[in-house]
Amino acid sequence: MMLTATPPLPQAVPLLPLHLSYSLYILSPFSTKMASHIVGYPRMGPKRELKFALESFWDQKSSAEDLQKVAAGLRSSIWKQMADAGIKYIPSNTFSYYDQVLDATAMLGAVPPRYGWNGGEIGFDTYFSMARGNASVPAMEMTKWFDTNYHFIVPELGPDVKFSYASHKAVDEYKEAKALGVNTVPVLVGPVSYLLLSKPAKGVEKTFSLLSLLPKILPIYKEVISELKAAGASWIQFDEPTLVLDLEAHQLQAFSAAYADLESTLSGLNVLIETYFADLTSDAYKTLIELKGVTAYGFDLVRGTKTIDLVKSNFPKGKFLFAGVVDGRNIWANDLASSLSTLQALEAIVGKENLVVSTSCSLLHTAVDLVNETKLDDEIKSWLAFAAQKVVEVNALAKALAGQKDEAFFASSAAAQASRKSSPRVTNEAVQKAAAALKGSDHRRATNVSARLDAQQKKLNLPILPTTTIGSFPQTVELRRVRREFKANKISEDDYVKAIKEEIKKVVDLQEELDIDVLVHGEPERNDMVEYFGEQLSGFAFTVNGWVQSYGSRCVKPPIIYGDVSRPKPMTVFWSSTAQSMTKRPMKGMLTGPVTILNWSFVRNDQPRFETCYQIALAIKDEVEDLEKAGINVIQIDEAALREGLPLRKSEHAFYLKWAVHSFRITNVGVQDTTQIHTHMCYSNFNDIIHSIIDMDADVITIENSRSDEKLLSVFREGVKYGAGIGPGVYDIHSPRIPSTEEIADRINKMLAVLETNILWVNPDCGLKTRKYAEVKPALNNMVAAAKLLRLQLAGAK
């Protein structure tokens, strides 16, 4: 089964008109298209159509053909929308059923042997097994896509991988768009970035050079390019985002070698190398502009403003510059006048005919369409632009650059910028003063962690290898219905509170039945770990359909931080106290940390991020102290996104980590020694920031581990001493697979080989919100059984 629908061609999903003045820029089919380009576009659909189609297919409630029909309809709508808005260079193959890097793995036939693939075109069974695992084998590792909240599936490679052209998706989608009358720019993950984003497969030496595989994958790229040329493609886009990283000379040389090898195959095509998320170093820029066979270069000029200096100093004559001046990672309306000024300066360098207006990166990282937001007030709405509106902004700038500036549209933009700067809703002087005062202290708890752990153990009396979970329990259809009806005023507050209390009681009883040591209340009242808090803090606004893909079918709805942040009243104390009253075991108070709230929100861009983070930290500090007063002795402050905010350039790491770690410490500096502070971190590579994690000074940290082949444990094997409590995840909750007691016990034993018995906790990788109870109960039962088995063995060893 192929991953792309083929003829008959589907009908497009109907699209509503663009919001307000943006609709002025919908063009007739006969309008001249200006030099405009979109790097990529959200896949899920305006109302998460793909999410629901995927989950229906996974639950065997619909067929592969049903899923393909929804996907083809979404693709058709996206292409038509961009064509109607006047975009000249429209991308294809940016749609994915799960992840674009996984799509590249499928294209190259780089399927790990455990999935039992026997060649041929890769179908849904193999594709989704790699992404999600199945009953018999685990999924491939998932990690953050650069410094975003998107996750990609990490390729597992080695010297014995037999690459083959195993997914024709890129060509099929180009042909699909062409049949609809839209000539697109096919997009491929570039060969060098693909390898640099990969990891050695299990059993392969960690020192194995992934770039040594370049000669093996380039023949497949050549096949794809040849088929695209034969199908009529005139442009091709290679996404090479790793060019913005700190690369060594041999890595830069790999780019030169790769495109020199591809040059003859690319002959006759215009070739765009797209970079995003940061500046290029001078060495990377020099490498890029000297690549053989390349026609155009795409730069992120929102997060990479220094790249403009490199362009000014040296830009190859006759080449195209795709200028990413419209922010693909935030929801603020573009300052059109400022962007036009930047573009005019670039035009003077590269020439009018060689400048293309573009987005800073794929619009995958922003919400889909502002027109679907019916509950945002008009003032805030006037400050915003989602993906659909950003498409229009790109074209408006391209028209202005070509001498067809719409004065009314630009005047509307200027008015919105002025409104945002002067609005009294944005500024709270008391909050700004309190945040400014934080800079004089490093906010450390007075007692060291070992002394605090002793005091906490006397109070909590926990066994060795204490068991816990990360916070959330399954969110059932019934639970979501209760929350939805309460929000719509269809049930009373009393009925809502009663229903949530019943759900908490069910979760507490289940954990006691399973004999878990430190309990959670399951978070049934929460829609999302960031949105729930944002709804109760000042300075935040919320969308109805502002969904952004995190991984697979998982979407998040980031709050919008538009002003100064404060906490008007307690947010979680009632529910945590209610849960604690139902058990004699310790009940964790569950909070989201300031850095995660910041990194998982659309953040105001009119002040430094650290200033906003300090404001959030003060609000969470108030909540921590109220929980402690209410008798909650264990408080978890999740910093799931601390690592993902790390700048891509090492020279900027220290500054970010200093204020991020400081923000976390601010939240709990005022608690007693006997109050145990936990934190949790999600999928990421933590080894390079382990000393900053230690500097957070939490009493216990739970951290992703199982899906990355215990990569985290290697840092402790290398001699890093960690004195606080630590719970590396013992099983992967992102897969429906249920691990056995023996498998979990084996994982715990690996941890005991490098960690002291008295600091090790036993817990899953992450929250259980996305799982079903039929998976959660046996998995947790096996987890507790494994902990008890190890306790017996350790006791016997004494």
N, C-alpha and C positions, 0 to 999 in steps of 0.2 A: 504494500500500500504506500503510495507516494504521499509526501507531507503537504503537497499543494493541490488544491482543487483544479481540475482541468475542465474544458468545455463540456456541457453547455455553460455559457457565462451567466453569472448570477445577476440579479437586480441589486442595485446599490441600496444600502441602508439609507432611508431618507434623512437629510440633514436640515435642521432649522436654519433660518437666516442668521448671520453673524450679528453680534450684539451692537446695537446703537449705530454710531457713525461708521463702525467697521464695515457695515453692509454696503457702504458706498463703493467699496473697492471690489465688489464682485463684478467681473468683467463679462462682456458678451463673448461668444465663441470666436468672434472675428477680431478681437482686440490684439494689438501687438504685445507680446510678452517682453517685459523688461528683464534685465540681467539679475535675476533673483533665484535663490536656491534654498532648499530646506535640507538639513543634514539627515533628519529622520523624524518620525512622527509616532505618537502613542498608538499602541496596538489594541488596547482593551476595548475601545469603543466609548462613545459619550456616556453610555449608561452601563458600562462593564459587560457588554454583550459577550465578549470572548471569555471572560471569567466564568460566566454562568454556563456557556456552552462547553467549556473544558470540564467543569466539575460535573456536569450532567453526563458527559462521556465517560469520565473516570468512574462514576457511580453506576455505569452501565444502564443509564436511563435513556440514552440516545445513541445513535450510530455514528460511525466515523464520517459517513456522508453528511449527517446533520451538522457535525462539527465543521467540516470543510465548507459547507454552504454558508454558515455564519461567518467564517473567516474570509471567504471570498467576497461576501457582501461588504464587510468592513474595509477590505483592501480597495474595492471599487469606489466606495464612498470617499476614502481618503484621497485617492488619486484625482477623483472628479473635483473634490473640494479645492485642492491645490491648483488644478487646471483652471477652474472658474475664478479663483482669486488672482490669476495672472502669473503664477510661478513658472519660470522657464525651465529650471532644472529640478525635476520632481524625482525623489528617490523611489526605488523599488527594492525588494528583498530586505526592507527594514522591519517588515511584519515578522512575527515569530509566534509559534505555538507555546514556546517556553522561554527561549533565550537565544540571542544571536550568536553567542560563542558556541553553544551547543549545536546550532545550525551549521556552523563552520566545521565542527567535529563530525557531524553527519555527512557533510559534503566531502570531507576527506576520508571517510570510512574508518575513522580512528576510534572504533568501538572497543572498549576494554573486553577481554576474553570472557569475563564472568557473565556477560549478558547473552552469550550463546548465539551471537549473530553469525550467519553463515554466508554472508555476501549478498549481492543484489541491492536493489533500492531500499534504503532504510525506511521502515514503516513506523506507525505510531507505537507498536508494542515495544520495539527496541528503543525508540526515541524517548518515550516516557519512562521506561525502566531506567535509562541512564539518568534522567532528571529526578525521578522520585523513588527509585528502588522498586522492588516488588517483593512478593512473599518469600523469595529465596535468596535474593542478593540485595545489598545496600546500594543506595544512590551514589553518584559521583559527588565529589566535594563541591560545595557552593561557597562562594566568598564575595565580598563587596567589589563592585565595579568602580575601581579607582576610589574617589572620595565621595561617592554618591550613596543613596540608599537602595540602589538597584543591586541585585545579586546575579552573578553569572556562574555557570557550571564549568568547573576547571578541567580542562583536558588532561588526561593521564597518558603520558607518552614515554616511549623507550626505544632502544635500538631495534627491537624486534617487531615494532608495529608495521603491519602491511597496509599502507595507505592505498585507497582506491576511490574512484569517483562514485560516491554512493548516495548522493542526494542532488537532484537536478532542480532544487527549489529556486535558486537564483534565476536560472534560465526560464523556468516555467512561469515565474511571476512577472518577468519582463515581458514574455509573450502574452500573458494574461492582460497586462496593462495596455499593451500595443493593440490587442484586439478590441479594447474599449476606446481606442482612439487617443491614448495617452502615451507619448514616447518618454520613457523614464531613464533615469541614471541608475543602473544596477549598483548596489552597494555590497561589498564584500569586506569581512574582517581581513585586514592585511596580513600577509603571510608571516611577517616578522613579529608583529604584535601578537598574532595567534600563538606563536612559539614562546614568546616572552611571558605570556599570561598562563602558560601550561605548567605542569609539574611532572617530575619523574613518577612513573607508575610504581605501584607497590612492588618491591623486589628489585627495582632499578636503583643503582647507586645515586645518592643525592647529588653527587658531583657530576653526573651525566650532563653533557652539554646539549640542551634542547635545540639550540641553534644549529647543531650538527645535522638535524633532520631537514634543514631547508632544501637540500637537493632532492629529498624524497617527496616533499609536498608541492614543490613548484610545478612538476609535471601535471598535477591535478588542477592547479590554478590555470595552467595553460589550456587544459581541456575546457574549463569553464569559460575562459576568455574567448576562446575560438568559437564556442557555441553561441555566446552572446553576440559576437561580431556577425556570425552567420544569421542570427535572428534579427539583425538590423540595429543593434546598439551603436550609438556614436560616442557616448561618454561612458566611463566606468569610474566608480568611486571606491577607493581603498581606504578604509578606516585604519589609521595607524596611530592610535592615541598614546602608545607607549613612547612615542617621540618626545612627549613632554616630561618624561621621567629623567632622573639622573642616570644617564647611560654611560657605560664604559666604551672605550674606543672599539673593541671587537664587536660590541652590540651595534654601534653605529655602522660599522663596516658591513654588518649583515644586511642592512637596508640597501646599501650600495650594491652589494652582490646580488641581492634578490631582484631588484628592479633592472639591473644590467642583464640578468638571465631572462627576465620577462620581456625585455625591450622589443625583440623581433615579433613576439606574439601580440604585443600591444600596438604594433604599428597599424596606423589607420584609425586608432581610437584616440579620443581626448581622455587623458588620465588625470583624475583629481586625487591627491593624497590629502585626506582630511585628518586634522589633529584637533584636540579639544581638551578642556578642563584646566589648562595652565599655559604659561609661557614656554617657549622653547629655549634651551640654552643656545649660546652662539654656535657651539659645535654641532648641535642637532640641526639648527637652522641651516648651517653651511652644508651638512650632509643632505638635507631635504632638497635644497634648491639645486643641488648637483646631481640628483637622481636621474638616471637614463630613462628616456621615454615618457617623462612626466610633463603634463601640460599645465597643471593648476595646483595651487596649494591653498588649503583651507585652515584658517586660524581662529581660535577663540579669542576675540578682542574684548571680552567682558572680564574673564578671569586671567587673561594673558595680555594685559595692556602693554607690557614691556616689549612684546613681539613687534609692536609698531616701530620701535627704534631700530630693530634689526631690518625691517622692511625698508625703512628710510635709508639705511646705510648701504644696502645691497639687495636689489630685487632683479632677477633675470629678465632681460628685455624680451617682450613678446609673450611672456607667460601670464596666466590668469591668477588673480588674487581673489579668493572667496573670503570675504570679510565678515566674520561672525560678530556682528554688532547688536543683534537681538538676542537677549538672554534666554537660553534654552533650559535654565535650571531654576528660574524663579517666576513669579506670577505678576510682577510689577509691569505696568505699561511702560513702553519704551519712551525715553526722553528723545523724541524724534529730532528736535533741533540739535541736540548734542551729538547724536549719532550721525546726522547729516554732515555736521562739521568735521567729524572724524573721517567720514567717507570722502569728503571733498579734499581733505589733506592727502589721503591715500591716492585719490584719482590723479593728483598732481605728480605723483611718483610713478605709478604703474600705467597710467593712461586710461582715458574714459572707456575705451573698448575692451580693456582687460580687467575691469573691476566688477565683481559680482557681489551683490548684497546677500548675506546669509545669516543663519542662526549660529549662535556660539557653539552649539552641540546639538545632538538629537533632542527634539521636543518630548521624547520619551519621559523626561524627568520633570515635566510640568503637567498640570491638569489639562483636560481635553478642550472644553468649550465653555466660555463664560455665559453663553446664552442659556445654559441649563441651570444657572444660579438665580432662582426666583426669590430667595429669602435674604440675600445680601442687600444692605441699604444702598441707595444710589450713590452716596458720597464715596464709600469704600469701593463700590463696584467701578466707579470712574477711574480709580487708581490702578486697576488690574487689567491684565491681558493673559488669557490662557493660550493653549497651542493654536487653536483656530484663529484667535486674534493676532497672534504673533506671525502667522502666515501672512495676514493682511498688512501688518507693520512692515514686514520684509518687502512686500511689493510696493507699499507707499514710499518707502525710502528709495527703492530702485527707480520709481517714476520720478521722484524729486531730483534724483541724481541725473536723470535723463532730460531734465528741464520741464517736467510735467508735474511740478509740485502742486498739490491740492492745499491751498492756503487755509481753507476751513478745517480740514482734517488736522493740519499742523497746529492751528490755533486751538482746537479742542484738546490736543495733546498738551500744549503749553498750559492751558487752564487747569488741566488735571494735575500736572506737576506742581503748579503754584498752590492749588487747593491742599495737596498733601503736605506741603511744607508749612503751611500756615494753620492747619486744622488744630483746634485745642484738644481734640481727642488723642493726638499723638504724644503730647508732652505732659508729664507729671513731675513737677519740680522736686517734690519730696522723695520720690523714687530715685531720681537722678542723683540727688544729694546723698542718699543712703548708699547707693552703689559706688559713688566716687570715694566715699569714706572707707571702702573695703581695701583700697590699695595700700594702706599702711600696715597691714598684718598678713601673715601667711595662714592664719586660722588652723592651727593644729590642736588636737586634743591633748590635754596636759599629761596624760599617762601613756606609756608605751604599750604597744599592742599585746605583748605577752602578759603583762600585768592585767590588762583589761580582759583578756581571754580567761585568765584564772578567776577573776571576779565574776565573769559571766557564767562560767561553768558551775560555780558554787550556787548561783541562782537558778540556772536552767537544768542542771543535773542530767546532761545528755550522755548517751552511750558513746563509745568510740565508733567511728564511721557513721555519724548521725545522718539520717535520711531526711530529705526535704524535696519539694518541687520548686519550680522557678516562679510560679505566681498564678497564671491563668489555668482554668479547667475548660473542658469542651463547651463551646457556645452552641447550644442546641437550637433547632428551629423554633421551638417553643419559647426559649429564652429571648431570642431575637424578636419574636413577635411581641412579647411583653414590653420590651424596651421601646419598640416601634409604636405600639399603641399608646404607651404613656406619653411619648414625645408628641403624638398627634392628639393628645387630650381625649382619647377614647376610653381610657380607664382612669380611675381616681388615683391620687397619690397613695392613699391607704392600701388600695388593691395592689399597686405597684410594689410598695414596701413589703407587703405580705408575700408576694410572689418571689421577690429577691431574697428575703429571709429564708423562705422554704428551699430555694436553690443553694444558699450558703449552708444550711443545715445538712442538705444532701451531700455536699462536697466535704464538709467536716466529718460527717459520719463515715463516708467512704474512706477518708484518710485514716481515721481511727481503726476502722475494720482492717485496713491494709497494714496498720501498725507503723505509720510514718511518724517520725519523731518531732519535726517542726512543721506545723501546718500552715496552709494558706486558706484564704476564704474563697478563692476561685475567680474573683473579679467578675461576677455575673452582671454587675451594674455598669460595666465599662464596655464601650464600643471599641475603643482603641487606646493604647497605653499613653499616647500623647494627647490625642483629641480630648479624652476624658478630663485631663487636667487643664488643658487650654480653655475648655468651656467654663471653667470656674475661676480663671485668672483674668484680670483686666488687661487690655492691650491686645487681645486676640479676637480674630473674626473667623467664621466657619462657613464652609461650603456644604452644599447638599450633594453635589456630584463631582467634587474636585479630587477624584481618585487618581492615584499614581501607582504604576506597577512597581512592586518590590521584588517579587520573584514569581515565576510561573503564573498561577491564577491569583496569587496573593496581592491585594492592592491596599494601599493606605491612603488616608484622606488628611493630608497635613494641614494643621491650623495655619492661619496667616497671622504673623506677629506684625501689627501695624503701628503699635505705640508702646509706651513704657509699661512694664509688667509689674503687677502687685497682686496679693492674695486678699480678697475682701473678707473671706470667712473660711473655716476649716473645710477640707474637701473630702477626706477619707475617714475621719475619726469615727463617725457614726457606724459605718459598715465594719471597720476593724474591731471596734469595741463590741459590736453585736456578735461577730464571729468568735471573739475571745470568750464571750459569756457562754458559748456552747461547748467549751472544752477546757480541760485542765492542762492540756499540752500547750506549749508556746505557740502563739499565732503571730505570723509575720504581718506587720503593717507594710503595705505595698505602695511604693511611690516611684515615679519616673524622675530621673535625675535631670539637673539643669542642662547639661551638655547634650543629652539625648533629646530633650524637648526642643532645644535650639536646632540640632542637626536634623531632626525629623519634622521641622516646620518650614514653611516659607517665611524667611526672616526678612525683616525690614532692612533696606540697603542704604539707609540714610545715617547710620552710625556704625562704628566698629562692632563686629559680632560679639567680642568679649564683653562689651558694655551691656548688651542685651542679656548675655549669659549670667553676668553678675546679678542683674535684676531678678532673673528667674531663680537663681540660687537663694536669694533672700526670701522669696516666696516659699520655696520648699523648706527652708530652715524653719520658718514659722510652723509649717505642717508637721515636721519631725518633732519639734518640741511639744506640740499639742498631742501627738500620738503618745509620746512618753508620759505626759501628764495623765493620759487616759489609761495607763497601765499596760501599754504595749511594750514588751521588753526586747523584741526583735523587730528591727525595721530595715526593710530592703529598699535601697535607692538605686534603681536600675540605671546603669550607664551603658546600655546596649550599643550606643552609637558613638562612644568616645573615640574609638580607633578610626572610624570612617571619616571623622572631621580632620584627621591628620593631613596637613598640606602634602601635595605630591612631591614637593622639593625638600630635600633633607635640610637645607639651610633655613627653612621656615618651621621645622618641627619644634624646636625648643620653645619658641614663643607661644605656639598653640598649646603645647602640653603644659606649660606653666600656668596659663590662665584656665585651661580646662580642668586640670587637677585641683587647682585652687578653688574653682567653683564647686567641685564636689565636696571638698573639705569644709567649705562655708556652711553647707547644709546640715552638718552633724557636729560641728565644733562644740555646741552647747550641751550635749547629752552627758548623762552620768556614765561612769566606767561600766556599770552593770547592764547598760543598754547595748545590745549587740547590733552593730551596723553591718548589713550585708550589701553587696552590689552584684550586679550580673552584667556580663558582656556577651554579645552575640558573635556570629561568624566573622572572623577576621584573622589576620596574621598578627598575633600579639607579641611575638618574640622580640621584635625590635623596640617595643615600648614597655617591656616588663618592669623596668626600673621606675617608670612613671606610674604604672599600676601599683607597685609597692608603695610609691609616694602618696597615693590616694589615702592610705592609712585606714582602709576599711578593716573590720574585724574578720569578715568572711567574704570571699569572692567566689561566685559560681561563674563558670566560663565554658563556652563551646569547646568541644574536644573530639567527640566521637567521629564526626564526619570527615575530619581532617587527618585521620590516621594517627591520632595522638600527637600531632605536630607540636602542640603546646608543651607536651611533656619533655620535648627535646631541650627546651631552655633550662629545665631543672637538671637534666643529665649533664648539661654543660657547666654546672656548678653554681647557678644562681640560688641564693638562699632566700626562702620565703617563710616568714615566721607566722603569718596570719593564717586563718582558716581558708581552705581552698577546696572547691568542688568542681573539678573538670567533668563535663557531662559524660555520663556512662552509656547513654543511647541517644540516637538521632530522632528527634520528634518530628522532623520535616518529612519523614517517610512513614507510610502505613505499616511497615514491617514491625513485628513484635520480637524483640531480642530474647533469647533464652536466659535462664538464670546462670548457666555456665558461661555464656558469652559475656555477660555483665561482670561476673566474678573475675573472669580473665582480664577484663579492662581495669577493674579495681586493683588487681595484683600488679599490673603494669604501672599503675600510679604509685602503689606502695613501694615499688622499686626505687622511686626517686623522691618521694614525699614522706614526711614523718606521719606515723599512724595517728598521732593526736591532733593533727591539723586537717586531715582529709575528710571531706564530706561526700555523700553519695546522692546524686541528683541527675535528672535528665538534662539534655543540652539546653532546653529553652522552655518557654511556656507551652501549655497543652491546648490552647484555644482552638487551633485548627484541626485537632484530632477528634476522633469519635470515641465514646466511652468503651465501645467494644475493643478498641485498640489500647486505650489508656489503662483500663483495669488490669489486664494480664501483664502489660509492660511494667507497671508500677509494682505489681505483685512480685514479678521476677526480680525487680530491682531491690526490693526490701529483702527478699529471700537471699539474694546474693550478698547483701550487706551482713545479714545474720550468719550466713555460712562463713564469711571471712572473719567475723567476730569470734566464732567458735574455733576456727583454725588458729587465730592469733592467741586466743586464750590457752589453747592446747600447747602452742609453741613455748609459752612461758613455763 
